[in-house]
Amino acid sequence: MAAATTDDTGLRKGRFAPYGLLSPGILWLLLFFLVPVVMLVKASLSTKPSRFAEPEFAWDFSNYTAALSEYSPEFIRSFLYAGIATVLAILIGYPLAYWIATCGGRWKNFLIGLVVVPFFTSYLIRTIAWTSILQDDGVVTGLYQLLPWVGSDGRILATPMAVVGGLTYNFISFMILPIYVSLEKIDFRLTEAAADLGCAPWRAFRKVVLPLSLPGIFAGSLLVFIPAAGDYLNARYLGSPQTSMIGTVVQNKFLVQFDYPQAAALSLVLMVIITVMVLVYSRFLGTEGLAV
């Protein structure tokens, strides 16, 4: 009888063990995600009588209508730039990750270390450094002006090209690393088997390697697109007022104009749109059925 009671006690403890393991993460999310979001929602529904007055909660939805009507160009520009930067990161990062995974040999760890070396420098410093690289009298712009369709008055700095280039450079490591992890787990003897069955190398890659690496592409796309859509440093230092993104508007509302209700509404609209886009992208890519 005592043994049965001990077993029942052990089963009850084992039943609650997973919740105990989850509790630190749940507490972290409650304190640093859910509570700030609730505060943001409250601020977005508040009114601000004057510049230095405290916002007053009044169920004011005009902040949301203003966010969608007045700042739609910034929203569109943000998602466009972030989407282009994500595609460029895939086109540049996938071949590099593939080469490291297949040809890196004993230098793999060193090469991956080089991928993360930019993180040893401040994000702000790396962005400002691009203003010197892309300056009008610099080498890069000089080579760009040699193109026949550009001319001697062509410039890169303060253009959408500079902003997209900055976003791609600053976030491409987040694309390379997940793709490399996915490729590293693939047994490349599968491609040899496909070749033995008469499959051409490109077809073997498209039918075997690419589908198995989709989880890495999916994770990398999210890690690049989400922060790029809300970024404001690249648009500020590499762009112009005509290339401002929604992150620039939010930063200005929060830190310059002190218009917290409008800034909170813009932030929430951005969060909702990104969440919907991620869900649609996840549904379209369909990586949940893949196993690496």
Backbone as CSV, one residue per row, in Angstrom:
resi,resn,N_x,N_y,N_z,CA_x,CA_y,CA_z,C_x,C_y,C_z
1,MET,0.832,-1.211,0.000,0.000,0.000,0.000,0.868,1.262,0.000
2,ALA,1.937,1.228,0.812,2.845,2.366,0.863,3.551,2.563,-0.469
3,ALA,3.900,1.435,-1.123,4.559,1.517,-2.420,3.633,2.138,-3.457
4,ALA,2.337,1.783,-3.397,1.374,2.354,-4.347,1.230,3.855,-4.142
5,THR,1.209,4.281,-2.864,1.111,5.715,-2.577,2.327,6.467,-3.091
6,THR,3.511,5.866,-2.932,4.738,6.486,-3.421,4.722,6.617,-4.938
7,ASP,4.223,5.566,-5.602,4.133,5.615,-7.063,3.180,6.709,-7.524
8,ASP,2.027,6.838,-6.829,1.063,7.874,-7.200,1.660,9.266,-7.022
9,THR,2.401,9.442,-5.921,3.046,10.737,-5.679,4.062,11.046,-6.763
10,GLY,4.845,10.008,-7.154,5.828,10.202,-8.219,5.179,10.537,-9.541
11,LEU,4.036,9.917,-9.829,3.324,10.216,-11.079,2.804,11.639,-11.094
12,ARG,2.283,12.084,-9.925,1.771,13.453,-9.868,2.894,14.462,-10.049
13,LYS,4.050,14.165,-9.420,5.182,15.066,-9.582,5.672,15.076,-11.026
14,GLY,5.683,13.889,-11.632,6.108,13.826,-13.023,5.159,14.528,-13.959
15,ARG,3.871,14.559,-13.591,2.873,15.217,-14.436,3.081,16.730,-14.456
16,PHE,3.534,17.281,-13.327,3.729,18.728,-13.242,5.150,19.153,-13.584
17,ALA,6.036,18.204,-13.812,7.423,18.540,-14.119,7.558,19.385,-15.386
18,PRO,6.834,19.042,-16.484,6.955,19.885,-17.689,6.549,21.334,-17.455
19,TYR,5.512,21.536,-16.625,5.085,22.909,-16.350,6.144,23.658,-15.551
20,GLY,6.832,22.936,-14.668,7.922,23.558,-13.928,9.059,23.976,-14.842
21,LEU,9.341,23.132,-15.846,10.401,23.480,-16.794,9.996,24.648,-17.686
22,LEU,8.700,24.743,-17.978,8.220,25.829,-18.843,8.040,27.139,-18.099
23,SER,7.921,27.092,-16.789,7.580,28.296,-16.020,8.565,29.438,-16.203
24,PRO,9.911,29.224,-16.239,10.794,30.386,-16.460,10.548,31.082,-17.798
25,GLY,10.351,30.269,-18.860,10.083,30.870,-20.161,8.751,31.590,-20.197
26,ILE,7.727,30.989,-19.573,6.409,31.625,-19.537,6.474,32.932,-18.761
27,LEU,7.179,32.913,-17.624,7.317,34.127,-16.826,8.045,35.215,-17.611
28,TRP,9.079,34.822,-18.348,9.833,35.772,-19.166,8.929,36.407,-20.225
29,LEU,8.125,35.581,-20.904,7.229,36.103,-21.934,6.167,37.022,-21.349
30,LEU,5.660,36.663,-20.166,4.645,37.501,-19.529,5.207,38.877,-19.172
31,LEU,6.418,38.886,-18.603,6.997,40.134,-18.119,7.522,41.018,-19.238
32,PHE,8.137,40.399,-20.247,8.855,41.181,-21.248,8.204,41.160,-22.632
33,PHE,7.069,40.489,-22.766,6.344,40.535,-24.039,4.883,40.911,-23.822
34,LEU,4.163,40.117,-23.034,2.732,40.367,-22.880,2.455,41.689,-22.176
35,VAL,3.155,41.942,-21.080,2.924,43.192,-20.350,3.273,44.419,-21.204
36,PRO,4.422,44.435,-21.899,4.680,45.600,-22.778,3.656,45.762,-23.891
37,VAL,3.170,44.640,-24.439,2.160,44.749,-25.493,0.867,45.345,-24.942
38,VAL,0.470,44.915,-23.749,-0.736,45.481,-23.127,-0.563,46.974,-22.890
39,MET,0.605,47.366,-22.416,0.873,48.787,-22.200,0.866,49.547,-23.522
40,LEU,1.362,48.897,-24.583,1.365,49.534,-25.894,-0.057,49.719,-26.411
41,VAL,-0.910,48.720,-26.202,-2.308,48.824,-26.619,-2.996,49.960,-25.870
42,LYS,-2.739,50.027,-24.570,-3.340,51.103,-23.775,-2.886,52.472,-24.272
43,ALA,-1.585,52.596,-24.570,-1.077,53.879,-25.052,-1.663,54.233,-26.408
44,SER,-1.860,53.224,-27.267,-2.380,53.496,-28.612,-3.819,53.968,-28.600
45,LEU,-4.561,53.665,-27.532,-5.961,54.076,-27.418,-6.120,55.316,-26.550
46,SER,-5.012,56.005,-26.341,-5.041,57.212,-25.514,-5.005,58.464,-26.392
47,THR,-5.316,59.573,-25.789,-5.239,60.862,-26.470,-4.133,61.689,-25.820
48,LYS,-3.582,62.602,-26.582,-2.488,63.455,-26.088,-2.887,64.913,-26.311
49,PRO,-3.357,65.582,-25.266,-3.852,66.954,-25.446,-2.798,67.917,-25.960
50,SER,-1.569,67.860,-25.439,-0.517,68.764,-25.875,0.812,68.027,-25.880
51,ARG,1.876,68.730,-26.291,3.173,68.095,-26.517,3.728,67.439,-25.263
52,PHE,3.665,68.091,-24.120,4.296,67.599,-22.906,3.291,67.037,-21.905
53,ALA,2.038,66.895,-22.310,1.030,66.328,-21.415,1.061,64.810,-21.462
54,GLU,0.651,64.203,-20.357,0.592,62.751,-20.300,-0.609,62.256,-21.103
55,PRO,-0.445,61.163,-21.859,-1.588,60.618,-22.609,-2.705,60.177,-21.674
56,GLU,-3.927,60.362,-22.119,-5.098,59.983,-21.329,-5.837,58.873,-22.054
57,PHE,-6.062,57.743,-21.372,-6.753,56.607,-21.970,-8.209,56.968,-22.230
58,ALA,-8.642,56.844,-23.506,-9.996,57.270,-23.858,-10.602,56.425,-24.968
59,TRP,-10.085,55.226,-25.196,-10.572,54.370,-26.291,-10.591,55.135,-27.608
60,ASP,-9.524,55.819,-27.888,-9.402,56.648,-29.087,-8.785,55.818,-30.221
61,PHE,-9.611,55.418,-31.192,-9.141,54.598,-32.310,-8.644,55.446,-33.485
62,SER,-8.673,56.767,-33.327,-8.229,57.608,-34.429,-6.736,57.446,-34.709
63,ASN,-5.991,57.018,-33.705,-4.561,56.788,-33.925,-4.327,55.691,-34.960
64,TYR,-5.197,54.688,-34.966,-5.050,53.590,-35.923,-5.450,54.025,-37.322
65,THR,-6.523,54.784,-37.439,-6.930,55.263,-38.771,-5.872,56.196,-39.344
66,ALA,-5.275,57.026,-38.481,-4.210,57.918,-38.950,-2.977,57.124,-39.359
67,ALA,-2.704,56.051,-38.626,-1.537,55.225,-38.958,-1.664,54.621,-40.342
68,LEU,-2.878,54.203,-40.705,-3.083,53.552,-41.998,-3.271,54.560,-43.130
69,SER,-3.798,55.719,-42.837,-4.074,56.689,-43.902,-2.898,57.625,-44.168
70,GLU,-2.225,58.064,-43.108,-1.162,59.050,-43.275,0.206,58.429,-43.554
71,TYR,0.415,57.211,-43.103,1.757,56.624,-43.196,1.794,55.348,-44.028
72,SER,0.827,55.192,-44.908,0.841,54.013,-45.781,2.060,53.974,-46.700
73,PRO,2.566,55.105,-47.225,3.792,55.023,-48.047,4.974,54.460,-47.268
74,GLU,5.109,54.852,-45.994,6.212,54.337,-45.183,6.065,52.840,-44.928
75,PHE,4.832,52.396,-44.695,4.587,50.957,-44.514,4.965,50.187,-45.779
76,ILE,4.489,50.662,-46.917,4.772,49.982,-48.182,6.268,49.960,-48.453
77,ARG,6.921,51.090,-48.217,8.360,51.182,-48.444,9.122,50.227,-47.527
78,SER,8.695,50.121,-46.283,9.372,49.241,-45.330,9.296,47.790,-45.772
79,PHE,8.106,47.338,-46.136,7.948,45.942,-46.529,8.623,45.670,-47.876
80,LEU,8.629,46.663,-48.756,9.300,46.485,-50.043,10.809,46.351,-49.851
81,TYR,11.394,47.267,-49.094,12.835,47.208,-48.852,13.216,45.929,-48.106
82,ALA,12.433,45.577,-47.099,12.730,44.371,-46.324,12.594,43.125,-47.189
83,GLY,11.594,43.095,-48.065,11.421,41.943,-48.950,12.568,41.800,-49.928
84,ILE,13.001,42.916,-50.524,14.128,42.861,-51.454,15.398,42.432,-50.725
85,ALA,15.621,42.977,-49.533,16.802,42.604,-48.753,16.775,41.124,-48.395
86,THR,15.598,40.586,-48.102,15.484,39.160,-47.778,15.817,38.299,-48.986
87,VAL,15.309,38.667,-50.147,15.603,37.911,-51.362,17.094,37.969,-51.685
88,LEU,17.687,39.149,-51.570,19.125,39.279,-51.818,19.935,38.461,-50.818
89,ALA,19.489,38.449,-49.562,20.193,37.662,-48.548,20.141,36.170,-48.873
90,ILE,19.020,35.710,-49.414,18.922,34.304,-49.821,19.847,34.023,-51.003
91,LEU,19.815,34.900,-52.001,20.626,34.690,-53.199,22.125,34.730,-52.895
92,ILE,22.517,35.555,-51.938,23.930,35.647,-51.574,24.295,34.621,-50.506
93,GLY,23.432,34.469,-49.523,23.761,33.627,-48.383,23.672,32.141,-48.642
94,TYR,22.712,31.712,-49.482,22.557,30.273,-49.709,23.790,29.662,-50.375
95,PRO,24.306,30.236,-51.482,25.529,29.648,-52.069,26.696,29.622,-51.093
96,LEU,26.839,30.672,-50.282,27.939,30.705,-49.322,27.769,29.619,-48.263
97,ALA,26.550,29.490,-47.715,26.303,28.448,-46.716,26.484,27.061,-47.327
98,TYR,26.055,26.893,-48.573,26.199,25.594,-49.256,27.676,25.260,-49.446
99,TRP,28.472,26.243,-49.841,29.894,25.997,-50.043,30.591,25.644,-48.730
100,ILE,30.236,26.362,-47.656,30.849,26.058,-46.360,30.474,24.653,-45.898
101,ALA,29.202,24.270,-46.087,28.737,22.967,-45.624,29.333,21.816,-46.426
102,THR,29.579,22.034,-47.717,30.042,20.944,-48.570,31.543,20.956,-48.816
103,CYS,32.148,22.128,-48.815,33.576,22.239,-49.169,34.427,22.843,-48.055
104,GLY,33.816,23.196,-46.953,34.570,23.846,-45.892,35.611,22.961,-45.237
105,GLY,35.295,21.665,-45.136,36.236,20.730,-44.519,36.569,21.115,-43.097
106,ARG,37.845,21.066,-42.758,38.259,21.387,-41.393,38.238,22.889,-41.125
107,TRP,37.961,23.688,-42.148,37.884,25.138,-41.978,36.457,25.625,-41.717
108,LYS,35.515,24.712,-41.539,34.117,25.113,-41.374,33.930,26.068,-40.194
109,ASN,34.463,25.699,-39.053,34.277,26.544,-37.864,34.903,27.920,-38.071
110,PHE,36.052,27.961,-38.718,36.698,29.238,-38.986,35.852,30.092,-39.923
111,LEU,35.302,29.476,-40.966,34.489,30.221,-41.925,33.198,30.725,-41.292
112,ILE,32.577,29.897,-40.463,31.377,30.348,-39.751,31.729,31.479,-38.797
113,GLY,32.920,31.406,-38.207,33.373,32.507,-37.358,33.487,33.809,-38.121
114,LEU,33.962,33.727,-39.366,34.046,34.935,-40.190,32.664,35.511,-40.485
115,VAL,31.665,34.629,-40.577,30.299,35.099,-40.850,29.784,35.950,-39.692
116,VAL,30.152,35.585,-38.463,29.633,36.304,-37.301,30.572,37.419,-36.840
117,VAL,31.725,37.575,-37.484,32.668,38.632,-37.094,32.022,40.020,-37.110
118,PRO,31.170,40.376,-38.091,30.555,41.715,-38.056,29.807,42.027,-36.773
119,PHE,29.322,40.995,-36.072,28.593,41.242,-34.828,29.506,41.720,-33.713
120,PHE,30.816,41.618,-33.906,31.746,42.125,-32.906,31.795,43.650,-32.915
121,THR,31.214,44.256,-33.936,31.173,45.716,-34.059,29.730,46.186,-33.902
122,SER,29.557,47.344,-33.339,28.224,47.894,-33.125,27.456,48.017,-34.442
123,TYR,26.177,47.699,-34.378,25.297,47.823,-35.553,25.300,49.256,-36.082
124,LEU,25.294,50.220,-35.177,25.289,51.628,-35.576,26.586,51.990,-36.299
125,ILE,27.711,51.529,-35.773,29.001,51.846,-36.394,29.093,51.218,-37.780
126,ARG,28.600,49.980,-37.917,28.640,49.315,-39.223,27.798,50.063,-40.239
127,THR,26.660,50.583,-39.792,25.795,51.326,-40.715,26.419,52.650,-41.122
128,ILE,26.973,53.364,-40.150,27.601,54.645,-40.467,28.813,54.442,-41.370
129,ALA,29.523,53.314,-41.192,30.686,53.047,-42.041,30.305,52.987,-43.509
130,TRP,29.083,52.545,-43.792,28.640,52.464,-45.187,28.468,53.847,-45.815
131,THR,28.264,54.871,-44.982,28.180,56.219,-45.558,29.517,56.641,-46.156
132,SER,30.624,56.166,-45.567,31.948,56.454,-46.132,32.216,55.606,-47.367
133,ILE,31.758,54.352,-47.337,31.980,53.462,-48.478,31.212,53.940,-49.707
134,LEU,29.999,54.461,-49.480,29.129,54.845,-50.594,29.126,56.343,-50.857
135,GLN,30.054,57.078,-50.300,30.079,58.525,-50.513,30.243,58.858,-52.002
136,ASP,29.813,60.047,-52.376,29.739,60.426,-53.786,31.093,60.419,-54.481
137,ASP,32.161,60.745,-53.759,33.486,60.757,-54.377,34.297,59.510,-54.020
138,GLY,33.612,58.444,-53.622,34.287,57.212,-53.247,34.521,56.288,-54.423
139,VAL,35.239,55.199,-54.142,35.578,54.235,-55.192,34.330,53.517,-55.698
140,VAL,33.446,53.106,-54.771,32.251,52.354,-55.171,31.367,53.192,-56.095
141,THR,31.136,54.433,-55.725,30.310,55.306,-56.565,30.999,55.585,-57.894
142,GLY,32.341,55.729,-57.870,33.075,55.930,-59.122,32.914,54.767,-60.081
143,LEU,32.980,53.546,-59.567,32.761,52.371,-60.415,31.319,52.313,-60.899
144,TYR,30.401,52.710,-60.029,28.985,52.721,-60.399,28.724,53.704,-61.537
145,GLN,29.415,54.834,-61.536,29.219,55.846,-62.569,29.787,55.422,-63.927
146,LEU,30.607,54.394,-63.939,31.153,53.894,-65.205,30.119,53.116,-66.012
147,LEU,29.041,52.704,-65.349,28.000,51.985,-66.074,27.361,52.914,-67.109
148,PRO,27.096,52.409,-68.305,26.618,53.290,-69.383,25.276,53.949,-69.112
149,TRP,24.435,53.333,-68.330,23.109,53.898,-68.086,23.060,54.780,-66.820
150,VAL,24.204,54.997,-66.187,24.240,55.791,-64.955,24.707,57.208,-65.223
151,GLY,25.912,57.374,-65.738,26.434,58.700,-66.000,27.272,59.232,-64.853
152,SER,27.882,60.374,-65.081,28.809,60.938,-64.103,28.118,61.547,-62.896
153,ASP,26.824,61.795,-62.978,26.109,62.395,-61.855,25.375,61.348,-61.017
154,GLY,25.568,60.077,-61.311,24.892,59.031,-60.553,25.452,58.906,-59.148
155,ARG,24.590,58.578,-58.208,25.016,58.400,-56.826,24.289,57.212,-56.212
156,ILE,24.892,56.659,-55.176,24.314,55.520,-54.477,23.763,55.949,-53.127
157,LEU,24.526,56.760,-52.409,24.093,57.220,-51.097,22.814,58.040,-51.212
158,ALA,21.956,57.918,-50.206,20.666,58.631,-50.161,19.707,58.149,-51.234
159,THR,19.815,56.876,-51.604,18.916,56.268,-52.578,18.356,54.971,-51.989
160,PRO,17.257,54.463,-52.547,16.742,53.174,-52.077,17.759,52.044,-52.201
161,MET,18.632,52.115,-53.204,19.645,51.080,-53.381,20.578,51.017,-52.179
162,ALA,20.947,52.165,-51.637,21.831,52.193,-50.473,21.130,51.619,-49.245
163,VAL,19.850,51.948,-49.072,19.105,51.445,-47.922,18.968,49.926,-47.994
164,VAL,18.588,49.425,-49.163,18.451,47.965,-49.328,19.798,47.283,-49.153
165,GLY,20.857,47.889,-49.697,22.187,47.312,-49.524,22.606,47.260,-48.069
166,GLY,22.308,48.320,-47.318,22.628,48.328,-45.897,21.851,47.276,-45.126
167,LEU,20.562,47.133,-45.436,19.748,46.111,-44.779,20.278,44.711,-45.089
168,THR,20.624,44.482,-46.346,21.137,43.168,-46.736,22.433,42.855,-46.004
169,TYR,23.337,43.818,-45.976,24.630,43.598,-45.318,24.457,43.346,-43.822
170,ASN,23.642,44.142,-43.168,23.520,44.048,-41.717,22.814,42.785,-41.247
171,PHE,21.961,42.198,-42.092,21.177,41.049,-41.645,21.499,39.751,-42.379
172,ILE,22.466,39.762,-43.304,22.719,38.560,-44.095,23.256,37.418,-43.241
173,SER,23.936,37.724,-42.149,24.432,36.655,-41.277,23.289,35.847,-40.690
174,PHE,22.160,36.504,-40.438,21.003,35.800,-39.913,20.393,34.852,-40.944
175,MET,20.742,35.033,-42.198,20.295,34.124,-43.245,21.276,32.970,-43.413
176,ILE,22.559,33.275,-43.361,23.578,32.255,-43.615,23.560,31.167,-42.540
177,LEU,23.479,31.564,-41.293,23.610,30.605,-40.196,22.496,29.556,-40.176
178,PRO,21.199,29.916,-40.262,20.164,28.869,-40.281,20.264,27.964,-41.507
179,ILE,20.593,28.538,-42.665,20.726,27.704,-43.863,21.888,26.739,-43.701
180,TYR,22.985,27.215,-43.145,24.138,26.332,-42.922,23.775,25.179,-41.983
181,VAL,23.032,25.471,-40.932,22.632,24.415,-39.993,21.774,23.371,-40.695
182,SER,20.844,23.814,-41.540,20.008,22.862,-42.282,20.836,22.027,-43.251
183,LEU,21.746,22.668,-43.961,22.583,21.945,-44.919,23.538,20.990,-44.215
184,GLU,24.019,21.370,-43.053,24.962,20.532,-42.318,24.319,19.218,-41.879
185,LYS,23.008,19.212,-41.694,22.309,18.008,-41.243,21.945,17.075,-42.393
186,ILE,22.121,17.530,-43.629,21.728,16.721,-44.786,22.809,15.685,-45.083
187,ASP,22.385,14.476,-45.340,23.297,13.416,-45.785,23.452,13.553,-47.300
188,PHE,24.585,14.099,-47.732,24.779,14.384,-49.148,25.013,13.116,-49.970
189,ARG,25.024,11.969,-49.313,25.058,10.730,-50.078,23.749,10.526,-50.839
190,LEU,22.710,11.255,-50.417,21.439,11.198,-51.148,21.602,11.734,-52.563
191,THR,22.429,12.762,-52.721,22.659,13.286,-54.066,23.455,12.294,-54.916
192,GLU,24.369,11.553,-54.279,25.098,10.518,-55.005,24.150,9.415,-55.447
193,ALA,23.212,9.067,-54.577,22.220,8.064,-54.958,21.354,8.562,-56.107
194,ALA,21.003,9.839,-56.066,20.208,10.409,-57.158,20.995,10.389,-58.456
195,ALA,22.308,10.664,-58.383,23.143,10.608,-59.590,23.229,9.190,-60.127
196,ASP,23.320,8.194,-59.239,23.356,6.798,-59.682,22.065,6.402,-60.383
197,LEU,20.978,7.067,-60.036,19.693,6.782,-60.672,19.473,7.612,-61.931
198,GLY,20.520,8.324,-62.367,20.449,9.077,-63.615,19.985,10.498,-63.472
199,CYS,20.013,11.034,-62.268,19.551,12.407,-62.033,20.726,13.371,-62.246
200,ALA,20.508,14.411,-63.000,21.539,15.419,-63.222,21.824,16.171,-61.929
201,PRO,23.037,16.759,-61.787,23.383,17.450,-60.543,22.396,18.545,-60.154
202,TRP,21.999,19.372,-61.117,21.053,20.443,-60.790,19.706,19.885,-60.363
203,ARG,19.252,18.839,-61.033,17.969,18.237,-60.669,18.062,17.570,-59.292
204,ALA,19.205,16.941,-59.002,19.395,16.332,-57.684,19.361,17.395,-56.591
205,PHE,19.992,18.542,-56.872,19.955,19.632,-55.901,18.531,20.135,-55.702
206,ARG,17.803,20.317,-56.796,16.442,20.862,-56.720,15.470,19.900,-56.068
207,LYS,15.675,18.599,-56.260,14.745,17.601,-55.742,15.121,17.090,-54.352
208,VAL,16.399,17.178,-53.998,16.848,16.580,-52.733,17.313,17.649,-51.745
209,VAL,18.338,18.408,-52.127,18.970,19.332,-51.179,18.070,20.527,-50.859
210,LEU,17.530,21.150,-51.874,16.728,22.355,-51.657,15.516,22.103,-50.762
211,PRO,14.719,21.043,-51.007,13.581,20.807,-50.101,14.010,20.558,-48.655
212,LEU,15.122,19.841,-48.466,15.574,19.546,-47.105,16.153,20.766,-46.400
213,SER,16.542,21.775,-47.173,17.094,22.994,-46.565,16.053,24.091,-46.415
214,LEU,14.813,23.820,-46.790,13.765,24.838,-46.675,13.548,25.337,-45.244
215,PRO,13.635,24.480,-44.226,13.500,25.035,-42.859,14.521,26.122,-42.557
216,GLY,15.747,25.949,-43.042,16.757,26.977,-42.835,16.432,28.258,-43.587
217,ILE,15.934,28.114,-44.815,15.534,29.292,-45.593,14.378,30.012,-44.907
218,PHE,13.432,29.243,-44.395,12.279,29.820,-43.713,12.720,30.590,-42.467
219,ALA,13.551,29.949,-41.641,14.021,30.615,-40.419,14.854,31.843,-40.764
220,GLY,15.751,31.725,-41.745,16.569,32.862,-42.135,15.741,34.007,-42.684
221,SER,14.697,33.686,-43.443,13.839,34.734,-44.007,13.156,35.535,-42.905
222,LEU,12.690,34.835,-41.877,12.046,35.534,-40.766,13.054,36.397,-40.003
223,LEU,14.247,35.844,-39.787,15.267,36.574,-39.034,15.773,37.806,-39.779
224,VAL,15.633,37.808,-41.094,16.046,38.968,-41.887,14.882,39.927,-42.094
225,PHE,13.734,39.404,-42.506,12.619,40.268,-42.894,12.050,41.045,-41.710
226,ILE,11.846,40.380,-40.579,11.175,41.033,-39.447,11.981,42.226,-38.925
227,PRO,13.272,42.066,-38.582,14.008,43.262,-38.116,14.236,44.284,-39.214
228,ALA,14.355,43.831,-40.474,14.567,44.789,-41.560,13.337,45.665,-41.776
229,ALA,12.143,45.092,-41.610,10.919,45.873,-41.810,10.771,46.968,-40.759
230,GLY,11.287,46.735,-39.559,11.171,47.737,-38.506,12.418,48.566,-38.312
231,ASP,13.409,48.401,-39.163,14.667,49.118,-39.008,14.501,50.592,-39.380
232,TYR,15.289,51.442,-38.731,15.271,52.867,-39.084,16.669,53.444,-39.265
233,LEU,17.704,52.746,-38.786,19.058,53.292,-38.882,19.543,53.356,-40.325
234,ASN,19.292,52.286,-41.101,19.748,52.289,-42.487,19.056,53.371,-43.298
235,ALA,17.746,53.540,-43.086,17.016,54.582,-43.809,17.480,55.974,-43.384
236,ARG,17.906,56.112,-42.133,18.322,57.423,-41.640,19.703,57.812,-42.155
237,TYR,20.650,56.884,-42.119,22.025,57.221,-42.461,22.363,56.949,-43.921
238,LEU,21.677,56.018,-44.546,21.988,55.685,-45.936,20.952,56.199,-46.913
239,GLY,19.824,56.657,-46.396,18.750,57.097,-47.268,18.522,58.600,-47.200
240,SER,17.310,58.974,-47.513,16.897,60.373,-47.537,15.459,60.442,-47.041
241,PRO,14.881,61.654,-46.916,13.468,61.730,-46.516,12.535,60.974,-47.457
242,GLN,12.936,60.822,-48.710,12.107,60.099,-49.675,12.213,58.581,-49.510
243,THR,13.158,58.103,-48.710,13.315,56.657,-48.500,13.026,56.263,-47.050
244,SER,12.356,57.141,-46.301,12.086,56.852,-44.894,11.172,55.640,-44.764
245,MET,11.419,54.857,-43.731,10.644,53.661,-43.452,9.787,53.898,-42.210
246,ILE,8.914,52.954,-41.914,7.991,53.139,-40.790,8.743,53.171,-39.471
247,GLY,9.888,52.487,-39.394,10.690,52.564,-38.181,11.183,53.972,-37.912
248,THR,11.473,54.707,-38.971,11.889,56.109,-38.830,10.768,56.942,-38.231
249,VAL,9.551,56.693,-38.684,8.397,57.439,-38.176,8.161,57.112,-36.702
250,VAL,8.231,55.827,-36.357,8.017,55.427,-34.965,9.078,56.037,-34.063
251,GLN,10.328,55.998,-34.498,11.417,56.584,-33.711,11.202,58.080,-33.509
252,ASN,10.776,58.759,-34.562,10.542,60.193,-34.480,9.361,60.511,-33.557
253,LYS,8.304,59.700,-33.647,7.141,59.926,-32.794,7.469,59.701,-31.324
254,PHE,8.246,58.661,-31.045,8.565,58.334,-29.659,9.568,59.318,-29.052
255,LEU,10.674,59.570,-29.746,11.817,60.250,-29.149,11.923,61.730,-29.486
256,VAL,11.232,62.177,-30.525,11.330,63.585,-30.925,10.032,64.331,-30.614
257,GLN,8.918,63.798,-31.116,7.641,64.476,-30.925,6.940,64.084,-29.625
258,PHE,7.384,63.008,-28.994,6.772,62.490,-27.763,5.287,62.199,-27.951
259,ASP,4.935,61.787,-29.153,3.550,61.424,-29.459,3.401,59.916,-29.239
260,TYR,3.314,59.519,-27.972,3.299,58.106,-27.640,2.072,57.360,-28.175
261,PRO,0.869,57.941,-28.135,-0.286,57.211,-28.687,-0.135,56.871,-30.168
262,GLN,0.284,57.849,-30.962,0.460,57.589,-32.392,1.585,56.586,-32.637
263,ALA,2.681,56.723,-31.905,3.800,55.792,-32.053,3.394,54.381,-31.661
264,ALA,2.615,54.246,-30.591,2.157,52.925,-30.165,1.233,52.308,-31.207
265,ALA,0.347,53.118,-31.775,-0.549,52.598,-32.814,0.227,52.141,-34.035
266,LEU,1.214,52.911,-34.460,2.050,52.522,-35.598,2.791,51.226,-35.314
267,SER,3.308,51.090,-34.096,4.035,49.871,-33.730,3.132,48.653,-33.757
268,LEU,1.929,48.797,-33.230,1.002,47.663,-33.200,0.539,47.282,-34.604
269,VAL,0.271,48.265,-35.435,-0.106,47.975,-36.825,1.016,47.224,-37.530
270,LEU,2.247,47.674,-37.303,3.398,46.980,-37.895,3.491,45.544,-37.391
271,MET,3.292,45.338,-36.098,3.348,43.991,-35.530,2.277,43.083,-36.127
272,VAL,1.066,43.611,-36.256,-0.040,42.804,-36.788,0.213,42.432,-38.245
273,ILE,0.648,43.392,-39.043,0.902,43.118,-40.460,2.012,42.079,-40.616
274,ILE,3.085,42.225,-39.855,4.191,41.266,-39.937,3.732,39.884,-39.497
275,THR,2.919,39.811,-38.438,2.421,38.517,-37.972,1.589,37.831,-39.041
276,VAL,0.697,38.580,-39.683,-0.133,38.012,-40.750,0.737,37.538,-41.914
277,MET,1.715,38.346,-42.288,2.596,37.971,-43.397,3.409,36.725,-43.063
278,VAL,3.863,36.613,-41.824,4.630,35.423,-41.411,3.748,34.181,-41.453
279,LEU,2.504,34.291,-40.988,1.595,33.146,-41.015,1.296,32.711,-42.444
280,VAL,1.071,33.682,-43.312,0.819,33.347,-44.720,2.054,32.715,-45.350
281,TYR,3.218,33.275,-45.061,4.474,32.734,-45.595,4.715,31.321,-45.094
282,SER,4.439,31.091,-43.809,4.602,29.753,-43.242,3.660,28.755,-43.902
283,ARG,2.431,29.199,-44.141,1.450,28.327,-44.798,1.869,28.023,-46.231
284,PHE,2.406,29.036,-46.915,2.799,28.861,-48.311,4.018,27.966,-48.436
285,LEU,5.010,28.183,-47.557,6.244,27.406,-47.663,6.024,25.977,-47.211
286,GLY,5.183,25.772,-46.191,4.839,24.420,-45.771,5.997,23.617,-45.245
287,THR,6.815,24.203,-44.369,7.979,23.486,-43.850,7.638,22.562,-42.701
288,GLU,6.389,22.586,-42.221,6.087,21.768,-41.058,6.160,20.275,-41.347
289,GLY,6.045,19.907,-42.605,6.097,18.482,-42.946,7.463,17.988,-43.292
290,LEU,8.476,18.860,-43.240,9.821,18.476,-43.626,10.587,18.001,-42.407
291,ALA,11.426,17.042,-42.608,12.286,16.542,-41.549,13.701,16.462,-42.083
292,VAL,14.602,17.141,-41.425,15.974,17.132,-41.859,16.734,16.071,-41.089
